[in-house]
Every structure is written in structure tokens, then in C-alpha cells.
Amino acid sequence: MAGESTRVLERGDDAPAFSLPGVDGETYDLDDFADAEALLVVFTCNHCPYARAKHPALNAIAADYDDVAVVGINPNDADAYPADSVDGMREEVESGRIAYDAYLRDESQDVAAAYGAVCTPDPFLFARRGDAFELVYHGRLDDALTPDADPSGEPGFEMRQIIDDVLAGEAVDAGFRPSRGCTIKWREGNEPDYWEAL
């Protein structure tokens, strides 16, 4: 089932904390990305065609921007969707299909709920503000909203423009443009409160 991202966090909110295992066996939290000027957190997965269509754009952002950390977080119920297990995530990284700065597993689904994530992909861009990361944009990577659509610019061009503004120290005034993708696969009874309003 497809859905669109909604707004739970507002521009200016701090990034909710997390401590999550990565496919490399390390545990990551926000402090691990403290050297980055911007942090792109993307709730994503392995099986969803919408998410898979955006993997190359995210890989390119991770490769092209030294001052931006790209962090994928997979919150899907792996019992119902085995492709989204840690083993499946590791396979995606080892194959090169996913090449983010970190690919993390949100087994409890608490982090996805804290961010207000709805679909895969669901991107959140934070800028470094002192000791914290502050939300500057939540929304789509580009205007290709189905897996087989081509964006009107290079893949991820809308997010790239916003990243460029952040790195140049300019204010971000882009409005909320929802991402579209498969809805997050919550375990039964684990749906967050905002889910009922969707």
C-alpha cells in the first residue's frame, strides 16, 4: 500500500535521538555524525519499489557531499517482510545497491515513530546547529513520485538544491513536499498515534 509522508516534526525541531545497530556491526547515534554539516535521515527499506528506485539518488548524495551524512533507517517488520531483515540489509550493502554512510535497523520501530515516518522513502534533512541537528526540510528527494517515473532534473535534484543551500549557510524556505512510497510495515499493535489520523 502506498502512502505519503506527513508532518510530525516541524522545521527547527532537533533530530530525535537514536541508538541503532548498523549492518556493519557497529551501533550508531547522532554523535557519530557530529562532524557533518548536514544529516539526511531517510526511512527506507529493501523490498519497496519506491524505496529501491531512490537508492541510486541517495548513494550519489552520499558520494558527492563530504559534509553530509546520509543515514538509511529500516523500520519494517522483518517477520512479515523477510527482505527487510538485517541479513537482507547487509546483502544490499555488500552488493553495492545501498552505499549510504550508514544503514541502520530500527527493530523496535520507536525511532520511526519519533520522527513521524510514514512511508519508504521518507527523508528528513537536518543542519548542524551548535551541538544539535535541526530539521530544515522534510519531504521528497525529487519530483519522480512513482518507481518508474523519471525526475525532471537529475535524481534527487530537489534535495540537492536544499543541501546546497544548507552548506552555503542560506535559509531554507522550501515548503513541505511529501514523499511517496510504500507505507511502513508496523508490527500489529505497534502503530504510532499519528497513524490513526492518516
trRosetta pair geometry for C-beta under 8 A, 3 or more apart (Angstrom, degrees):
i j d omega theta_ij theta_ji phi_ij phi_ji
1 182 6.8 97 68 -150 45 68
1 183 5.2 -12 89 12 96 116
2 50 7.0 114 -121 -40 101 144
2 119 7.3 35 -166 -132 57 134
2 180 6.2 23 179 177 112 93
2 181 6.6 -146 -142 136 80 13
2 182 6.1 -64 -99 -92 55 40
2 183 7.0 143 -162 -28 12 79
3 118 5.4 -115 118 152 124 108
3 119 4.7 -166 76 -74 87 115
3 180 7.4 -169 97 -146 29 62
3 181 7.2 -27 58 70 64 52
3 182 7.5 34 21 169 82 19
3 183 4.1 59 6 -78 128 94
3 198 6.8 18 -155 173 132 139
4 118 6.8 13 103 104 31 143
4 119 6.5 -37 -117 -11 11 144
4 178 4.1 49 176 143 109 141
4 179 6.9 160 -153 80 63 42
4 180 5.2 -30 -98 -97 77 74
5 117 7.4 -51 -125 -146 96 48
5 118 4.9 165 -117 40 47 117
5 119 5.7 -107 -62 29 70 102
5 122 4.8 139 -95 -132 118 98
5 138 6.9 -146 145 153 140 99
5 139 6.7 -169 72 -114 139 46
5 140 7.8 -173 21 -57 127 68
5 178 4.5 -175 55 -153 80 84
5 179 4.5 52 -11 42 123 85
5 180 7.7 -109 -5 -66 78 36
6 116 6.6 -107 84 164 82 110
6 118 5.4 93 11 -47 87 146
6 178 7.1 10 -72 -116 38 123
6 194 6.8 -170 89 159 135 124
6 197 8.0 161 169 94 166 103
6 198 6.3 -132 -31 -100 148 99
7 10 6.9 61 173 -88 113 62
7 116 7.0 27 174 136 22 153
7 138 6.6 131 -112 82 79 138
7 176 5.9 -49 -67 -125 124 158
8 115 7.1 114 69 140 124 34
8 116 2.4 -176 28 -91 132 146
8 194 5.5 -76 -90 -68 119 168
9 13 4.6 -134 -164 62 93 147
9 16 7.7 -123 -84 -23 128 102
9 115 6.3 -39 -21 -159 128 54
9 116 5.6 -158 -9 18 77 128
9 124 7.0 45 58 -132 145 132
9 135 5.3 149 143 -54 124 167
9 138 6.3 137 74 -54 104 151
10 13 5.3 107 57 -27 64 112
10 135 7.1 143 99 78 31 137
11 135 5.6 -131 -124 107 38 95
11 136 6.4 46 -144 -136 93 28
11 137 7.4 21 -104 -73 102 36
11 138 7.8 -139 -71 2 71 95
11 172 7.7 -153 -142 87 128 109
12 134 5.9 -19 -145 -174 33 111
12 135 6.5 -35 27 62 22 85
13 134 7.1 148 76 -153 27 65
13 135 4.9 13 57 16 79 123
14 132 4.8 -56 -128 -180 111 134
14 133 6.7 101 -159 71 66 56
14 134 6.1 -46 -96 -97 51 60
14 135 7.6 -131 -73 -12 4 84
15 30 6.0 148 94 -111 127 133
15 39 6.6 -18 -69 83 159 140
15 41 7.0 130 -141 -15 122 143
15 124 7.5 133 -116 128 94 130
15 126 4.9 -21 -59 -91 117 161
15 132 7.2 177 26 179 85 83
15 133 4.1 10 -5 80 126 111
15 134 7.6 -110 -23 -72 78 16
15 135 6.9 137 -71 -57 66 80
16 111 6.9 168 104 -147 120 68
16 114 3.9 178 159 142 167 124
16 115 5.8 -133 30 -68 127 68
17 29 6.7 4 -169 -162 86 105
17 30 6.0 -91 -124 -7 65 123
18 28 7.7 18 104 102 99 79
18 29 6.1 -174 87 -129 55 66
18 30 6.9 107 39 -40 72 84
18 73 7.7 -40 169 -110 171 143
18 104 7.7 96 133 141 136 158
18 106 7.6 -55 -151 -102 134 103
18 111 4.5 40 -109 -114 125 129
18 114 7.7 -178 -72 58 95 143
19 27 6.0 21 178 169 84 113
19 28 7.4 179 -146 85 45 37
19 29 4.6 -17 -94 -80 72 106
20 27 6.8 169 85 -154 23 72
20 28 5.9 -26 64 60 75 85
20 29 7.7 133 14 -81 65 56
20 73 6.7 42 101 -126 174 103
20 104 4.0 72 112 179 128 125
20 105 6.3 -179 178 63 105 48
20 106 5.8 -42 -122 -82 137 65
20 111 6.4 -36 -62 -28 130 158
21 25 7.5 -26 -167 -146 101 22
21 26 7.5 157 -150 91 60 33
21 27 5.4 -44 -93 -98 58 72
21 28 7.8 121 -128 14 12 78
21 86 7.5 -13 106 -115 122 130
21 104 6.7 143 81 -150 36 76
21 105 5.5 -18 73 46 90 102
22 25 7.1 -35 78 31 80 24
22 26 5.1 0 42 65 116 78
22 27 7.2 -176 3 -98 82 21
22 28 5.4 64 -41 -14 113 116
22 102 5.0 -82 -111 -163 132 96
22 103 6.2 103 -153 67 84 51
22 104 5.2 -53 -91 -92 67 69
22 105 7.6 161 -107 3 20 80
23 86 6.5 168 -110 -166 76 79
23 89 4.9 -144 -84 120 125 106
23 90 4.5 173 -165 -88 115 69
23 93 5.1 158 92 5 151 149
23 103 5.0 1 -1 80 117 105
23 104 7.9 -128 -19 -85 72 28
23 105 7.5 106 -64 -32 70 103
24 93 7.9 -111 -57 138 80 163
24 102 7.8 -89 13 -131 116 76
28 32 4.8 -93 -147 38 80 156
28 33 7.8 50 -174 -31 112 96
28 71 7.4 -167 130 -135 150 127
28 102 5.3 63 -64 -170 168 159
28 104 5.8 -103 49 -89 123 127
29 32 5.9 120 56 -6 52 99
30 33 6.3 -72 -167 42 46 99
30 34 7.5 80 138 -65 69 77
30 39 7.6 -12 -142 -116 84 171
30 133 6.4 -139 -158 7 121 121
31 34 5.2 -4 -160 -41 51 117
32 102 7.6 64 112 -51 135 156
33 36 4.8 -27 173 16 88 124
33 39 5.3 89 130 -103 146 116
33 69 4.1 -112 -143 34 120 170
33 71 7.0 -79 -65 -46 149 130
33 101 7.5 93 -107 118 109 145
33 133 7.7 14 94 -58 117 140
34 128 7.9 97 -162 -121 49 122
36 39 5.6 109 97 -71 137 75
36 67 6.0 126 -153 175 63 50
36 68 6.0 76 -163 -134 116 18
36 69 4.0 -98 -62 -15 162 101
36 128 6.6 172 101 -51 61 121
37 67 4.1 7 19 167 113 113
37 68 6.9 -51 62 -72 82 58
37 127 7.0 -17 156 -152 69 72
37 128 5.2 -101 -150 15 38 121
37 166 6.9 150 133 134 102 102
37 167 5.8 90 106 -109 144 75
38 65 7.7 -36 59 153 115 142
38 67 6.6 66 20 126 85 86
38 68 4.6 -19 73 -112 100 85
38 69 7.5 -170 95 27 52 66
38 125 6.4 -5 -177 -172 115 91
38 126 6.6 158 -160 85 63 52
38 127 5.4 -29 -104 -105 83 57
38 128 6.7 -105 -67 -12 38 82
38 136 7.9 -62 -130 29 107 133
38 163 6.0 178 90 -137 165 83
38 166 4.9 78 -81 120 134 146
38 167 6.7 -78 -14 -63 126 82
39 68 7.4 175 -83 -160 23 64
39 69 5.1 -11 -116 62 72 101
39 71 6.7 -3 -172 7 92 117
39 125 7.5 155 82 -156 49 46
39 126 4.4 -11 60 61 97 106
39 128 7.6 101 -15 -59 95 76
39 133 4.9 -25 27 -136 132 151
40 58 7.7 -164 120 -138 134 92
40 61 6.6 -13 39 131 164 142
40 68 6.0 30 -8 175 107 111
40 69 7.1 -173 30 90 69 50
40 70 4.9 -13 68 -111 111 67
40 71 6.9 164 85 25 56 68
40 123 6.2 -15 -172 -161 95 106
40 124 7.4 156 -157 79 47 48
40 125 5.3 -14 -104 -104 76 75
40 126 7.7 -168 -74 24 31 70
40 159 7.2 69 -126 -180 136 130
40 163 7.4 -31 -61 -89 123 119
41 71 5.1 -20 -108 72 65 105
41 73 6.4 8 -172 -4 93 119
41 115 7.0 -130 115 -118 136 152
41 123 7.3 148 84 -154 47 53
41 124 4.6 -14 64 61 96 101
41 126 7.0 33 -2 -3 104 111
42 54 7.9 -146 -174 122 146 132
42 58 6.2 -90 25 -116 166 139
42 70 7.1 -1 4 -169 116 84
42 71 7.1 162 24 84 70 51
42 72 5.3 -32 74 -106 96 64
42 73 7.1 166 82 22 43 74
42 100 7.8 -142 43 -109 117 147
42 121 5.2 -16 -175 -162 109 110
42 122 6.9 151 -159 71 57 44
42 123 4.5 -17 -103 -99 89 76
42 124 7.4 -174 -78 22 43 65
43 72 7.9 115 -119 -162 15 60
43 73 5.3 -39 -103 74 61 95
43 74 7.7 129 -162 -97 60 27
43 75 6.0 -21 -151 4 109 113
43 106 8.0 -35 -125 15 95 146
43 112 5.6 92 -123 -118 139 97
43 115 6.9 175 -45 83 125 143
43 117 4.0 64 -9 -144 166 146
43 119 7.7 128 93 85 113 35
43 120 6.0 -104 123 -97 79 75
43 121 6.7 147 76 -157 56 52
43 122 4.3 -4 51 52 107 101
43 123 7.9 -147 24 -67 65 34
43 184 6.8 -31 153 -86 133 119
44 48 7.8 -137 -167 49 63 121
44 51 4.6 139 -158 -151 84 119
44 54 7.3 -127 -119 79 127 117
44 55 7.7 129 178 -82 147 78
44 58 7.6 -65 -59 -29 163 169
44 72 4.8 -54 44 -150 121 105
44 73 7.2 111 26 56 70 45
44 74 6.3 -52 83 -84 59 74
44 120 5.0 112 -135 -156 38 99
44 121 4.7 -4 -93 -105 93 85
44 122 7.8 -163 -61 26 58 61
45 48 5.2 80 65 4 111 106
45 51 5.2 108 48 59 68 173
45 74 5.0 106 -105 -135 64 97
45 75 7.9 -82 -74 42 103 54
45 76 4.8 43 -110 -13 138 134
45 81 7.4 9 -180 126 141 146
45 83 7.8 84 159 104 100 97
45 84 4.9 -30 -158 -108 108 117
45 120 4.6 -12 8 -155 98 167
45 182 7.4 -67 44 69 131 124
45 185 7.9 63 -90 12 164 108
46 51 7.5 -52 -41 102 7 132
46 52 7.5 48 -175 -78 36 97
46 74 7.0 14 -19 -121 83 143
46 83 4.7 -142 95 145 118 96
46 84 5.3 -176 29 -90 101 60
46 88 5.0 -142 35 144 169 115
46 89 6.3 -133 -50 -84 125 57
46 92 5.4 -141 -114 -52 108 140
47 51 7.9 52 64 53 39 125
47 52 7.8 -66 149 -43 11 116
47 76 7.6 -119 30 100 110 172
47 81 5.6 -128 17 -173 151 118
47 83 4.1 110 -67 79 107 139
47 84 6.0 -76 -3 -47 107 92
47 88 8.0 -9 -48 166 90 149
47 182 7.9 -43 95 46 85 167
48 51 4.0 75 75 12 107 108
48 52 6.5 -178 87 -12 54 85
48 120 4.6 130 36 88 157 119
48 181 5.9 62 153 177 142 104
48 182 3.7 -135 -127 19 123 132
49 52 5.5 -53 -138 40 34 113
49 53 6.2 42 159 -28 65 103
49 147 4.0 -30 143 -85 104 157
49 182 7.6 105 34 -37 65 115
50 53 5.9 -54 -154 28 27 113
50 54 7.1 12 153 -9 60 108
50 119 7.3 -24 95 161 150 114
50 120 6.5 134 82 100 104 67
50 121 6.7 -141 128 4 94 71
50 146 7.4 -81 -102 -149 90 34
50 147 5.5 -106 -83 -68 46 89
50 180 6.5 -121 -144 113 145 69
50 181 3.5 -172 105 -125 144 80
50 182 5.7 179 28 -11 117 75
51 54 6.1 -70 -158 40 34 103
51 55 7.1 56 147 -48 67 87
51 120 4.1 -18 -66 144 126 102
51 121 5.0 126 -114 -49 73 78
51 181 5.8 75 -51 -157 75 138
51 182 6.9 -61 -15 28 103 104
52 55 5.7 -25 -156 -9 41 117
52 97 7.9 -24 -145 171 87 124
52 147 7.1 26 67 -135 91 117
53 144 7.4 -126 144 122 130 122
53 147 4.2 -170 -46 -141 140 68
53 148 7.6 -109 -108 -51 140 31
54 57 5.2 -56 -161 42 64 114
54 58 5.8 61 143 -21 85 105
54 121 4.9 -70 61 -7 154 144
54 141 5.7 132 -143 21 122 152
54 155 7.7 170 -134 -176 57 113
54 156 7.5 107 -155 -73 87 93
55 58 5.8 -63 -146 42 31 108
55 59 6.1 35 156 -23 68 107
55 92 7.9 -116 -130 -177 146 120
55 97 5.8 7 150 162 155 79
55 98 5.7 -86 -148 -90 117 70
56 59 5.5 -52 -144 35 32 114
56 60 6.3 33 157 -21 65 105
56 155 6.1 26 99 111 100 166
57 60 5.8 -55 -150 35 30 111
57 61 6.6 31 151 -19 63 103
57 141 5.5 109 122 154 146 148
57 142 6.9 -129 -135 -4 159 123
57 155 3.7 -129 -88 145 104 108
57 156 3.5 154 -176 -40 114 111
57 159 7.9 103 154 43 120 129
58 61 5.6 -49 -147 33 35 111
58 62 6.4 37 153 -18 65 104
58 70 5.8 152 -177 -177 88 140
58 72 7.0 77 156 -69 153 109
58 98 7.9 -9 90 -140 121 75
58 100 6.1 -24 145 -84 112 100
58 121 7.7 -173 -52 -119 134 156
58 141 7.4 -89 -64 -106 80 151
58 156 7.0 159 -61 -88 44 139
59 62 5.7 -57 -152 37 31 112
59 63 6.3 24 153 -15 66 110
59 98 7.0 -154 -76 -148 104 33
59 99 4.3 62 -135 51 103 99
59 100 7.0 -94 -94 -62 57 57
60 63 5.7 -58 -144 41 32 109
60 64 5.7 19 162 -15 69 117
60 155 6.8 107 30 83 144 110
60 156 6.6 -177 69 30 115 145
61 64 6.0 -63 -133 42 25 103
61 65 5.9 -13 180 12 65 117
61 68 6.6 -67 162 102 95 140
61 70 5.6 120 99 -76 105 139
61 156 5.7 -126 -51 164 113 159
61 159 6.9 -32 -94 109 147 123
61 160 6.8 -141 -102 -85 101 86
61 163 7.1 159 -150 -34 113 167
62 65 7.3 -71 -126 47 14 85
62 68 7.6 -123 -108 99 42 96
62 70 3.9 -95 -81 33 95 136
62 99 6.1 -171 78 112 139 77
62 100 5.1 -164 -76 -131 153 46
62 101 5.5 -163 -143 -35 114 77
63 99 7.0 25 -54 114 103 124
65 68 3.7 15 118 26 132 115
65 70 8.0 107 60 -37 112 104
65 163 6.3 -68 -96 162 159 141
65 167 7.5 -137 -148 -63 115 147
67 167 5.8 115 83 -118 138 115
68 163 5.9 -9 -85 -152 150 127
68 167 7.6 -71 -53 -66 101 119
69 101 4.7 -95 -156 61 74 163
69 102 7.5 11 178 10 105 102
70 100 4.5 -119 110 -148 100 92
70 101 5.1 131 53 4 64 96
71 100 6.4 131 -108 156 20 131
71 101 6.1 -51 -71 68 65 99
71 102 4.9 -2 -122 63 83 99
71 103 7.8 177 -163 -84 53 31
71 104 6.5 9 -179 0 98 117
72 98 6.5 -66 19 -164 162 127
72 100 4.7 163 -8 5 102 164
72 102 7.2 -161 37 98 66 55
72 103 4.6 -5 67 -118 111 74
72 104 6.8 170 91 24 56 69
73 104 4.9 -21 -108 71 72 102
73 105 7.8 165 -157 -89 63 9
73 106 5.2 47 175 -28 105 118
73 111 6.2 -102 -177 108 150 133
73 112 7.0 -174 122 -72 122 83
74 84 5.6 -170 174 -165 125 97
74 89 5.8 -146 17 -90 155 128
74 103 7.1 28 -13 177 109 88
74 104 7.1 -180 21 88 72 48
74 105 5.7 -27 65 -111 97 58
74 106 6.6 -176 82 22 41 83
75 106 3.9 -27 -97 76 80 122
75 109 4.9 94 -174 -118 109 71
75 111 6.8 -149 -90 68 118 89
75 112 3.7 -4 -73 -39 170 140
75 117 6.7 132 18 82 148 145
75 184 5.7 -2 83 -153 115 123
76 80 7.8 -111 164 68 93 97
76 81 5.1 -38 147 60 128 137
76 84 4.1 -24 74 153 123 169
76 120 7.3 -32 -54 -39 115 147
76 184 6.4 -146 -88 -160 70 67
76 185 4.2 46 -149 45 89 106
77 80 4.5 37 105 25 115 108
77 81 6.2 101 80 19 67 93
77 84 7.6 75 71 76 31 134
77 109 7.8 -12 -67 -62 74 131
77 185 4.6 -107 25 124 91 101
77 186 6.6 53 -37 147 114 12
77 187 4.7 138 -101 -71 123 70
78 81 6.1 -76 -122 74 35 69
78 82 6.2 67 179 -116 74 35
78 84 4.9 -135 -98 90 78 83
78 85 4.1 108 -166 -83 133 65
78 86 7.6 -17 -106 -13 167 61
78 88 7.6 -177 -137 24 111 125
78 107 7.8 -45 7 -120 119 79
79 82 7.6 13 -147 -74 16 70
79 187 7.5 56 36 -108 118 102
80 185 5.8 -147 79 168 127 132
80 187 7.8 173 -7 -104 120 62
81 84 4.6 36 109 13 108 115
81 185 5.4 109 -7 55 132 169
82 85 5.5 -13 -167 -21 57 116
82 88 6.7 138 142 -43 60 136
83 88 4.6 143 -176 -148 41 155
84 88 5.8 -54 -58 75 8 141
84 89 7.1 39 -165 -53 45 92
84 185 7.4 159 28 45 161 132
85 88 4.7 101 52 7 73 101
85 89 7.0 -131 99 -4 40 86
86 89 5.5 -52 -147 37 34 114
86 90 6.2 38 153 -22 66 104
86 105 5.3 -36 -89 -67 90 155
87 90 5.6 -51 -147 34 31 113
87 91 6.5 36 152 -22 62 103
88 91 5.6 -50 -150 31 33 114
88 92 6.7 35 151 -21 64 101
89 92 5.7 -53 -155 31 34 112
89 93 6.7 28 151 -14 66 105
89 98 7.6 -48 -164 51 68 156
89 103 5.7 -178 180 136 112 124
89 105 6.4 -146 5 -73 164 101
90 93 5.8 -57 -151 39 34 108
90 94 6.0 29 155 -17 69 110
91 94 5.8 -56 -139 41 29 108
91 95 6.1 27 160 -19 64 111
92 95 6.1 -60 -147 38 25 109
92 97 4.9 -82 -162 71 75 110
92 98 4.3 42 137 6 107 116
92 103 7.4 -160 84 -170 114 168
93 96 7.8 44 176 -67 31 22
93 97 7.8 -85 -68 55 20 71
93 98 5.1 -54 -82 77 60 99
93 99 7.3 125 -141 -86 67 47
93 103 5.7 -151 -70 28 122 145
96 99 6.0 5 -157 -59 60 113
98 103 5.6 63 137 -80 136 146
100 103 5.4 119 51 -62 117 82
106 109 5.8 92 133 -95 103 32
106 110 7.1 -145 -173 45 102 58
106 111 4.5 -115 -126 45 128 113
106 112 5.5 134 119 -26 157 95
108 111 7.5 96 70 -5 95 78
109 112 5.2 -48 -164 40 67 116
109 113 6.1 69 140 -23 81 103
109 184 7.7 128 -142 158 112 129
109 186 6.2 101 -160 -127 160 76
109 187 6.7 -156 -10 10 147 96
109 190 5.5 81 65 153 148 132
110 113 5.7 -58 -151 39 33 112
110 114 6.2 36 152 -24 67 106
111 114 5.5 -51 -146 33 34 113
111 115 6.5 24 157 -10 65 107
112 115 6.1 -64 -150 43 29 104
112 117 4.2 -78 -161 48 81 127
112 184 5.9 143 174 -143 148 160
112 192 7.9 -151 108 -25 83 131
113 116 7.5 35 -176 -73 32 32
113 117 7.5 -71 -59 36 23 85
113 192 3.8 157 -136 -76 104 133
115 122 7.8 137 120 117 123 122
115 124 6.1 -115 -164 -29 123 156
116 192 7.8 -131 -112 98 48 155
116 194 6.0 4 -134 50 87 165
117 122 4.5 144 -145 81 86 150
117 184 6.0 86 120 -51 101 144
118 122 5.8 138 44 -95 65 144
118 183 6.5 -57 164 -132 71 76
118 184 6.5 -148 174 -3 21 104
118 195 8.0 157 -118 -104 81 74
118 198 6.7 145 -134 -104 124 147
119 122 5.2 130 63 -60 62 104
119 179 6.2 -159 74 104 117 98
119 180 6.5 -38 117 -165 165 25
119 181 3.9 142 154 63 112 87
119 182 6.2 147 -158 74 86 32
119 183 5.5 -59 -100 -100 75 40
119 184 6.6 -130 -95 -31 22 73
120 181 4.7 -126 80 133 41 140
120 182 5.3 -17 50 61 95 87
120 184 6.5 112 -33 -83 93 66
121 141 7.0 19 91 -20 142 118
121 179 5.8 -90 93 176 74 147
121 181 5.4 135 21 -45 43 158
122 179 5.4 -178 -110 63 50 138
122 181 7.0 -125 -48 38 73 128
122 184 7.8 -42 -5 -52 137 109
123 138 7.2 175 99 -150 58 51
123 139 6.9 -31 71 75 93 28
123 140 7.2 92 36 -138 114 14
123 141 5.9 95 -5 -62 154 83
123 159 6.5 -33 127 -103 159 139
123 179 6.1 122 18 -58 83 147
124 135 6.3 -56 -173 -123 102 102
124 137 7.7 168 -157 94 42 54
124 138 5.0 -7 -112 -108 74 88
125 135 7.4 101 79 -152 50 59
125 136 5.6 -58 105 64 95 91
125 137 4.4 9 49 60 116 93
125 138 7.3 -159 23 -73 69 42
125 159 6.7 168 -59 -151 136 95
125 162 6.1 122 72 118 168 128
125 163 6.8 -124 -145 -78 140 77
125 166 7.1 -141 156 -41 121 153
126 133 3.6 53 146 164 136 108
126 134 6.0 145 -158 64 84 27
126 135 5.5 -48 -98 -87 79 44
126 136 6.6 132 -130 6 26 84
127 133 6.9 155 70 -155 24 68
127 134 5.6 -29 61 61 79 86
127 136 4.8 51 -12 -29 108 133
127 166 4.8 -151 -96 -151 115 117
127 172 7.8 180 -32 -11 134 131
128 132 7.8 151 -153 87 50 36
128 133 6.1 -40 -92 -100 48 69
128 134 8.0 76 -176 16 5 82
129 132 5.6 -24 70 73 87 84
129 133 7.2 122 20 -127 80 19
129 134 4.3 22 4 -8 134 123
135 138 6.3 -6 -169 -43 121 102
136 162 7.1 163 117 173 111 112
136 166 6.0 140 75 -93 167 117
136 172 4.4 87 172 34 108 150
137 159 7.6 174 106 -124 140 71
137 162 5.0 -17 -7 -178 164 155
137 172 5.6 -103 -49 161 104 146
137 174 5.7 21 -114 70 124 118
138 176 6.4 -4 76 -123 84 94
139 158 7.8 -70 108 125 109 132
139 174 7.4 -131 44 130 143 117
139 176 5.4 173 -71 -158 123 53
139 177 4.2 89 179 60 140 65
139 178 6.1 -88 -133 -85 83 18
139 179 6.0 160 -175 -36 41 79
140 143 7.2 94 117 -83 143 36
140 145 7.1 -50 -126 -94 149 87
140 158 6.4 42 98 69 87 143
140 159 7.6 -124 119 -49 47 99
140 177 5.1 -72 25 113 103 99
140 178 6.6 50 -37 112 98 28
140 179 4.2 150 -87 -91 67 66
140 180 7.1 2 -95 3 118 72
141 155 7.4 10 132 170 123 70
141 156 4.5 -50 172 -116 111 67
141 158 6.4 138 151 56 30 95
141 159 4.5 -41 -139 -13 61 129
141 179 7.2 52 -7 -109 71 111
142 151 3.9 -15 144 -118 138 141
142 152 7.7 -169 175 32 105 68
142 153 6.7 -136 -142 57 122 89
142 155 6.2 -130 -1 -156 155 41
142 156 5.4 -99 -36 -76 113 14
142 157 5.2 72 -110 33 113 74
142 158 5.0 161 -103 8 49 97
142 159 7.0 -78 -49 2 69 88
143 151 5.5 116 52 -140 71 80
143 152 5.5 2 58 7 130 102
143 158 6.7 107 -35 -34 76 129
144 149 4.0 178 -155 102 85 101
144 150 5.8 -100 -100 144 129 9
144 151 4.1 -86 -24 -64 107 69
144 155 7.5 -41 21 -118 138 74
145 149 6.3 12 42 42 48 154
145 180 4.5 52 -166 36 96 136
146 149 4.5 96 54 -15 83 111
146 180 7.5 -31 -71 100 50 132
151 154 7.0 0 84 103 127 16
151 155 5.7 144 18 -100 133 46
151 156 7.6 -144 -15 -3 169 30
151 157 6.1 165 142 13 141 108
152 157 7.7 -97 74 48 68 144
153 157 3.3 4 92 -22 126 173
153 158 7.7 137 46 -41 127 63
154 157 4.9 119 57 -70 68 103
154 160 7.4 2 79 15 110 156
156 159 5.1 -56 -173 49 81 111
156 160 5.4 90 125 -32 89 102
157 160 5.4 -55 -143 37 33 117
157 161 6.5 39 158 -24 66 100
158 161 5.9 -50 -154 29 32 112
158 162 6.8 25 151 -12 63 105
158 174 7.5 128 179 -148 98 151
158 177 7.0 -65 164 65 157 149
159 162 5.7 -58 -152 39 37 109
159 163 6.2 40 150 -21 69 105
160 163 5.5 -51 -143 37 32 113
160 164 6.3 38 154 -23 64 103
161 164 5.7 -51 -151 32 30 114
161 165 6.7 32 149 -19 62 102
161 174 7.8 117 98 -66 110 139
162 165 5.6 -49 -153 32 36 113
162 166 6.5 38 150 -20 66 102
162 172 5.6 52 -153 -133 94 120
162 174 5.6 -68 -91 7 116 146
163 166 5.6 -53 -150 35 34 113
163 167 6.3 27 156 -14 67 108
164 167 6.0 -59 -145 42 29 107
164 168 6.2 22 156 -14 65 113
165 168 5.8 -65 -146 43 28 107
165 170 4.3 -87 -164 73 81 111
165 171 7.4 -49 168 80 120 26
165 172 5.4 129 105 -88 136 77
166 169 7.9 41 174 -66 30 22
166 170 7.5 -83 -62 55 20 70
166 172 6.4 0 -68 -56 83 120
174 177 7.2 -58 164 -5 106 109
182 185 7.8 -7 140 -43 112 91
186 190 4.8 -160 178 82 99 94
186 191 4.7 115 106 -80 166 67
186 192 7.8 -145 -107 -7 145 69
186 195 7.2 -33 -18 -97 157 162
187 190 4.2 54 64 7 86 136
191 195 4.1 -98 175 63 108 160
191 196 7.3 115 127 -48 124 74
192 195 5.2 120 62 -17 64 102
193 196 6.4 -48 -174 17 46 109
193 197 8.0 31 142 -8 67 103
194 197 5.7 -57 -164 35 53 111
194 198 7.1 66 143 -39 73 95
195 198 5.8 -44 -161 8 42 117
